[in-house]
Amino acid sequence: MRDLTRLLRPRSIAVLGSGWAANVIEQCQRMGFDGLVWPVHPTRAEIAGVPCFPALTDLPAPPDAAFVGVNRHATLDVVAELAAMKAGGAICFASGWREAGETGLQEALVSNAGPMPVLGPNCYGLINYLDGALLWPDQHGGRRVAKGVALLSQSSNIVINLTMQARGLPVAYVACLGNAAQVGLAELAGALLADERVTALGLYIEGLADAPAFAALAEAARAAGKGIVAIKAGKTEAARDAAASHTASLAGGGAASSACLRQAGVAEVNTPSELLEALKILHLHGPGLGRRLCSLSCSGGEAGLAADLAAPFGLAFPPPSEAQRARLSGILGPLVTIANPLDYHTFIWGDGPRTTEVFTTMLSSYDAGMFIIDPPRPDRCDPSSFEPALEAIIAAGQATGKPAFPVASMPENFDEARAIALMGRGIAPLMGLETALAALRAAQTGPGRAGWRPWLPCARSRPLTLLPEGAAKALLARAGVAVPRGVSAPDLPSLRPLAQSLTPPLALKGLGFAHKTEAGAVRLNLPSLQGQAPMPGATGYLAEEMVSGALAELLIGARRDLVYGATLTLGFGGVTAELLNDTATLVLPVTADEISAALRGLRLWPLLDGYRGRARADVAAVVRVALALQALLEGDAALEEIEINPLMVRESGAIAVDAVIWKEEP
């Protein structure tokens, strides 16, 4: 592992280039960097008022960090020279590498760098707000801080926009990865989190090059009490081979990336605003916010809005205890209905001690509380009447030791000065009610399973082939998965005598199709095969005994993934699998408990669990089938995908009625 300390916390910075170099020097000056800045230029006497050195060899010492703002071809020579003089690291700003098809040029850059850390190429740079060190060629919206969160992005523009936030979030570092030719996301993130002044990490991710390393990073961060929250871009892209199976379709669209983040214990959000608000919570309170929330407001409208908006995020507000009800009623009087969310009315407005008692009493039995409050804009109004309520929120948090969040229903209703002041007192103001709810849900993300790492992806050098269904089911049967009794033959005349050993009703299937129903290659409830016509395009035929007594039809699919190793998809299936879209995706490896939890999370789970007096399905059998598919993929690298759809789940047992298996050709 490379040591990035000198690059991230430099005491000397070499700056190469002209216009971009001037910007870097000016940003260091504006931020009060008290280290050494050395412009390097062969013909200029000074840049931004700082005397230039003609060449790197003229520097008084090897620089801790270098901003290389020259063209891509010159960058190769500069990086080689920096590495030879044992510089601490370099930012390679120029574009035109692998992203432009110049793969060989990028490989040469990595070779020239050797062990010296390099960020980029095609990289905007790095900001250290803790020490005032900027290898950054543009404007930004940050300020010096003593501690704060780190922002790491695979998009320069996104992270530039994040620095312009006016939400009171203290930012310690901003870093861009560019093409990540050498230093990758997990390595850079780990180096940022290793700084004890960094409290949490926010990520904008476009792709993960090393999912196991990312999972290790997340586990180490959690162990250090530092949370990670991420935006994962590109979730609307169709998965590879999406037309080949239901599993590919249902596991695509970001399902695998979200599963990996969740299983690694990384919170996922959808918008930059949610990212910033979640980071405020993690900065002050760390990861793993409790799930028991209370909500207080002085308006029934706000209480109702909080309850309505919380539902899509899976947030609920448990009712107060009887002791809380009695105490709150004694303070608020008989006209106030004690509930959660609580509309405490305005009878106590302006009465600091009574407001503090109400807020403290309510918060005491919950893990955290949100207090909806929108101070008037200070430029046109007088917000002083809101100060007692704000102070009561702070006091309630201090008295209970529980996180207390002032929540403005609209983000502009907390100005930046107020937000900074509240953060300084250990209170995270959350801006925008819906955004606040998303941030609270993200902060509740649990830890990943200790030691969990995704499998490494399998490289394919040969085409895939579809196993005949008979062979596919034989493979499943050897793995312990129950399948119907059946016989197969290359044509119907050969199949008819074999099928006489089966007990009707029968199912007749044409082979050679990934989706038999769509191809018209399935005929059900047949008393015999007499009179059955051939199926156009079939490469063979399979006759099976029909399965009866099923309580549900499920889909279970396991498939390789180019990024995350392999995934497992569970859900309600049959011919309406995509229409129902009631599935859960996990990244392998998984345990029986994790599979059971995923099944319980399905919308139609009650149908498996005895809904309205129905018999309970044998969920344990479903779990065993899923584990069998995992074992098959783990034991045979040639297997690409296994899909059972449907798996007929009965009160006792589960039978794989249809199976699709893709395998690399030998």
N, C-alpha and C positions, 0 to 999 in steps of 0.2 A: 504494500500500500504506500502510495506516495505521500510525503509530508507536504501539506499545502499551507503550513503556518506562515511562512514568509510571504507567500503570494496573497493570502487573505489579510494579514496584519503587517504590512510592510513598513519598514522605517526608511527605506530608500526606494524611489520610483524612477525608472528610466522611461522617457517618453520619446518615441520615434515617429516621425511624420512631420506634417506641417500644420494644416488647418485643424485637423482633428486633435493633433497634439496640443495646440494652443487651448482648445476647449478643456482637455484633461487638466492642464496646469491651472487654468482659471477655476475649475471646480474644486481642486485641492485647496487653492488659496481661499476661496469663499467659505469652505468648510473648516478652515483653520488647521489644516494638516501641519504638524510641527516637525515632520521628518524632512528628508532631503528629496528634492525633485530635480532630476537631471535631464534636460532636453538634449537630444542627440540629433544633429543635422550637419551634413557635410559642408554647407555653404552659408548658413545663417549664423549671425553672431548671437542672436537672442530670440526667444519665443515667449510671448506673453510677459516680457520684462525679465525673463530668467536667462542668464548666459548659457549658450549652447556648448556642448562638447562635439568636436568634429566626428568622432567615431566611438563605438563602444569600448574600444581598447584604451581610450583616453579617460574613461571614468575612474574615479579614485578607488572604487571597490566594485565587486559584482553586485548588481542591484537586487534587492529583495523581490521586486516585481517590475515588469516592463509592459507598457502599452505599445503594441506594435501596430502603428497606424499607417503602414506603407502598403503598396500593392501586393498581390498574392505571390508573385514570383520573387520579389525582394524579401517578402516575409520568410521564405524558405531559408535564405542565407542568414537573416537576422536571428531566427530561432536557433539555427545551428551554432552561431557565434555565442548567443546567450547561454546555450547549454554547455558549450566548451568552457566558458568562464564561470560556470556553476552559479548562475543566477537562480533566484528562488522560484521563478515562474513567469509566464507571459500570457497576456491577452492578445489573441490574434483577431484583429478587427475586420480585415479584408474579406470580401465575399468572392464567389467564383470557384468553389471547391466541389465537393461531392454533390451539393445541391444544384450545381450547374453541370453535372456529368463528369467533373474532373476528379474521378476517384484516385487515379494515380498520383495526382498532385497532393491530395490530402494524405495519402499513405506516405508520401515523401516527407511531409510536414511532421508526422508522428515519428518517423525514423530519425529526422534531424533533431527532434526534441529529446530523444532518449528518455532518461528518467526525469528530466525537468518537467514539472507540471505545465500543461498548456490548456487554457480555456478557449474553446472555439474549434476551428476558425469560424468566420462569419458570426462573430460574437461581439455583442455591444459592450460587455465589460462587467465591472464589479464596483460596488460602493460599500465602504465600511463606515457607517455612521457612528460607530463607537470610537474610532480613532481618527476620524476625519480623512481617511485615505480613500481617494477616488481614482480608479482607472476607468473613467467614464467620460465619453466625449460629447455629452449633451446635457440639456437641462434635466432637472429632477425636482421632486417636491418634498424631499425629506429634510430632516434636521438632525443635529447631534443629539444622541441619547446615551445614557449610561448602561442601559440594557434594553432588550426588545426582541422582536421576532425577526427571523430571516425569511426573505422572499427569494425563491429560486424558480426561474422560468425558462421554458424552451421557446418563448416568444419574447423578443425584446420590447415590442410595443405594449404588450399586456403588462409587463412589469413596470414600464415607464408610467403607464396610466395608474397603476397601483400606488406609485410613490406620490401621486397628486392627491391622495385621500385627505379628507379634512375630518376624520372620525376619531382622532385622538390616539390612534394605534402607534405605539413606539416601534420603529423599524430599525433593527440593528445592522442588517446586511441586505443588499440587493445584489443578486448574481444572475448572469445569463449563461446558458450552456452553448449557444450556437449549434454547430454541427456535432459537438461532443465527440470529436475524433479520438481524443485520448482520455481526458477526465470525464467520467460519466455522471449521471444524475445521482446515483447512490453514493459515489465517492465524494462528490462535492457537498452533498447534503450532510453526509456524516462529518465532514470537516467543519462545516458551519455550526452544526449542533454541538461539536466538541468544545466550542467557546462557551465557557460557563456564563457569559453574559447574554447568551441567546436563550430565550425562554420557550420558543415554539417555532415551527417551520410551516410556511405556506408554499405550495407548489402549483405551478401551471405546467401540466404534463401533456405533451403531444404523443409520446411513445416511450415505452420502457424497453431498454435494450437488455436489461439483466434483471428479470423479475426476482430470482432468488436473492440477489444482492439487495434489492429494494426491500424485500421482506426482512432480511437481517437488519437493515438500517432501521426499519420501523420498530422492530423489537428492542433494539438498543436504545432508541429514543424514548420509548415507553418506560423502559427500565430506569432511565435517567429522569423520569417525570416530565418529559417534554412531548407535547402532542404534535401531530402532523395533520394538516388539512390540505386537500388537493382538489383542483379542478382538472378533470381528465377530458381533453378535447377529442374530437373525432368520433364521438359515440354514435353518430348517425350513419357512418360508413357501413355498407353491407359487408358481412363477414365473407371470407373466402369460401368458395364453393357453396354459397348460400342456397343454391337451387338443388343441391345434391341430397339434402335431407331436412326433415323438420328440425333436428337438433342444431344443424348449422344455422338455420334461420333464427331459431329462438335463442341461441347462445351468442348471436352477433349483436350488433347495435349497442355495444358498450357493456353487455351483461358480463363478459369475462373480465374486463378491466375493473368494473365495479366490484365484482366478487373478489378479485385479488386485493384491492384496496381494503375492503371490509375484512377479509380474512387476515390481512397483515395488521389490522388495527389502525388503519388510516381513515380519517373522516373524509367523506366526499361531499362537495357542494357543487352547485351548478353555475354560480355567477360570481364575478369579482366582489360584489357587495357582500354576498354571503361569506366569501373567503375572509374578507377583512373583519367582519363581525365575529366569526368563529375564532379567528386568531386573537381577538381581544379577550374572549373568554379563556382560551388556552394560555394566553400570556399571564393572566392573573390567577387562574385557578387550576391550570394543568389539565391533562386529559381525564376522561371518565367522569363527566358530570353525572350526578344522580338523576334518575328518571322521574322522581316524584316532584312535580312542579306545582306551585301556586301562582295565581295571577290576581292582582289587585288593581282596581281603578275606581275613580269617583263617578263613573258613568256606566249605566246599564248597557248602553250601546257599545262601549269599549269592551265590556265583559263578554257580551255576545259575540263581538267580532273576534276576540281572542279565541274563544271556544271554536268558532267556525273555521278560522284560519289554521288552527292547530291540528285539526283532524287529518288533513292530507299528509302531514308530516309524521303521523303516528304518535303525536303527543296527546296526553290526557291529563286532566286535572282531578286527582282524587279528592273526594269530599273531606271537609274538616272533621276532626274527631268531636265527640260529644263535649268533651272538656273545652275544646277550642270554641265550639258554638256558644257554650254558656258564657265564657269569658268575653268573647267578641260582642255578644248581645248585650252584656252588661255595660260595655263601653259605648256601643253605637246606638243602642235603644231598640224599641220594638218595631220601628218602621223599616229596619234594614234586614233583608233576608240573608242569612249567613250561608254562603255557598262558596264554591271554587269553580270558576273565577268569582271573585268577590267584588261586588259593587258596594263600596263603603259609603257612598253618597257624599254630601258636602257638609254634613252636620259638624264634623270635626275640622273642617278646612281652616287652616291658619293656626290651629292649636297644636303646637309642636309636640308636647308631652303625650297628649292623647293619640295623636297620629303615630308617634313612635311606638306606643303600647299596642295599637292595632297591628301595625306592620310586623312588630316583633312577635306578637302572639301568633299571627298567621304563619309567618315564616318558620317558626320554631319546629313545627312537625313535618316540614318538607325538606327536600334536598336543596332546592333553590327556588327563588321567587322572582317573578317579573312584575314590575310596578309601572303600569302605563301612565306616563306623564308627559305632557307636551308644553313646556314653558313657552310663553309668548315671545315672539321675535324681539330682541333687545333694541333694535334700531327704531322701532315704531311704537313699542309698548313697554310697560313696566313689568318685568317678570318677578319682582320681589315677593309677591304673594305666594309664589310657588316654592320659595326657599325652605319654609318649614317642612313641606312634604319631601323635598329632596334630601334635607338633612335627616329626616326620619328614615328614609331608605338606607342611608349610610349607617345610621345608628342601629337599625335592625340587623344589618349584615354584621356589624361589629359585635352586637350582643349575642347573636346566635352562632356566629362562626360559619354561617351559610352564605353562598353567593347570592347577592341581591342586585338585580339588574334593573336600573331605570330604562324604560323602553319608550322611545318616541314613536308615535304611530306613523309619522312621516320623517324621513331622515333629516330634512332641513330644520326640524324643530329642536335639534340640539346643535348649537353653533360649536365651532372647533375649540374655542377657548374654554367653553364649559366642559366639552368632552375631555380635553387634556387635563383639566383640573380634577375631574372625577377619576380619571385613570390614575392620576398621581395619588389619590386617596384610597386606591385599591378597589374602586368601583368601576365596572365596565358598563358604560351607557351603550345601549343597543339602538341602532338608528333604522327605523322602518319596522313596523310590526311583523309583516310577513317575513322580511329578511331576518329579524331577530329570532323568529320561530325556527327558521331553517338553520340558523347558527346554533341555537340551543340543541336541536336534534343532532347536529354534527358533533357537538361537544360531548354528547352522550355515547359516542362510538366506543365500543368495548375493545379490550386488547385482543390481539390475535392469539392463536394457540401457541404456547411456548414451543420454540424450535421448528415451527411450520415454515417450510420452504417449498415453493412450486417446483415441479419437475422441470428439468432442462428440456427445451424443445428438441424434437427429432428432425434431423435434416433428411429430406427425401431426394434420392437420386434417380428413382425409377417411377414409372406411372403406377396409379392405383387401379385395382380391379375389384369388382363387386362379387362377393362370394355368392354362389347359389344359396337360396334360402335353406334348403335341406342341410347343406354344409354349415351354414351359419348357425342353425339351430343345434346341430350336432356339437359344434364348438361350445355353445352356451350350456348344453346338457352336461358336457364334461366338466364345466365350471360350476355345476350345481344348480343351474337355473332350470326350472320346470318348463317343458315345452309340450304341445299337444302330440298325441300319437299321429304319425303320418307316414306316407310313402311318396316317392317321387320317381319320375320316369321321363325320358326325352320326348314322348308323345302320348297322346290320349289312349290309343289302342293298347300300348304297353302298360299304361297306368291302371286301366279298368280292372284287370284281374287282381292286381296288387291291392287295390282299394277295397276289395271284398272282405279283407281282414279287419276293416275299420267299422266302428259302430256309428251309424247315421244319427243325426244329420251331419253332413260333410261340408267342408269348405274346399273349393277348387281354386288354385292360384296358378297364374301363368308366371314363369320365372324369367329373369333378365331385366326386371323393372325395379328402379329404386322406389317409385311410388306406384304401387299396383292399382290402388283404387282409382287414381286419376287416369291410368292407362286402360281402365276397364278390364283389368286382369284378375278380378276377384268375384267369385260366385259363391253365395252362402246358402245354408239351410237346404242342401241337396239331399234327397233320399238315397240317391246313387249317382253314378257318373254316366249312366245310360242316356244317350241322346245329347250329350254335351258337345257343342261345336268347338273347334280349335279357336284359340285366341290369337289374333294377328300380332306378330312380333315376338311371341313367346319363344324362349330358347329351351323350354322344358316345362314340366308341370309338377305340382305338389298337391296331394289330397290329404286333408287332415280332419280329425274329429273336431266338431265344434265344441267350444268351451261354454259351459252354462254356469249360472250362479254367481256371475261377476257383480260386485257392488260398485266398481268403478273401473274405468279405462285410463291407465296412466301411460305417460311417455317417460322413458329413461334412456338417456343418450350420453355416451362418453366419447370424446373426440380429442385428437391432438390439436394444439394451438401453437402457432409460430412464435408467439410472445410468451404465453403463460404456461407452456408445457402441455397441459391437458385440462379439459373441463368436464364437469358432470352436470347434466341438465335433467331436472325432475319436474313433472307437472302433469296436468290432466291432458290426455291425448286423444287418440283416435283420429278420425278424418278431420276433426275440427281443432287440431292442436294449435295452429296459428291463429285461428279465429278466437279461441278462448284465451290464448296467450297467458295462461295462468301457470307460469313456470318459475323455477328458481335455478340459478346457475351457481355452481361452486367450482373453484380451482382445485385440482387434485394435487396432493393427497388429502383425503378427508376421512373422518372417523364416523362410526355409526351414530354417535350423538349429533354430529353436525348434519348428517343426512336427515335424521329425525327432526331436527329443528327447522331445516329447510322445508320439509313436508308440512310442518305445522304452520309455516308462514304462507302457504298457498291460500288464495281467497276461498277456494272450494274445499279446504281442509275439513270443515264440518261434515261433508259427505263421506269422508273416510272415518269420522269419529262418532258415528251414531246419531247424526242429525235427525231430530224429531222422531226418535224411536227406531230409526233404521239400525240394522245390525252394524257392528263395528268391523271395518276392514282389517285384514291382517297386515298392519303397517310394518311389523317386524320382518315379514317376508319381503316386502318392498325394499327395506334397508339391506337385506341379504343380497338381493338381486343387484342393487347398486354397488355394493362392495365387490361382488363377483365381477362386474364390468371393470371396476377399477383394477382388480387383480389381473384381469386379462390384458389390459393395456400395459400394466407395469411389467408383466412377464413376457410380452412379445412386442418388441420394438417395431415389427412390421405392421402391426394393427394400427390403422389410422382412425377408424370410427366404428362404434357399435351403437346401433339404435334399436330399442325395443319399443314398438308402437303399433298396437297397444299391448301393455301388460295388463292382463285381466286379473284384478285383485278380488279375491273372494274372502269370505269370513275366515277361512283357513287356507292359506297358501296364495300364490300368485303364479300365473302362467304366461309365458312370452308367446303371444299369438302370432306376432309378425316380427321379423328380425332383419335388419340391414347391416351388413358388415363390409366395410371397405378395408382393403389390405394392400400393402405395397407388393407389386409383382416380384417374384423371386428372380 
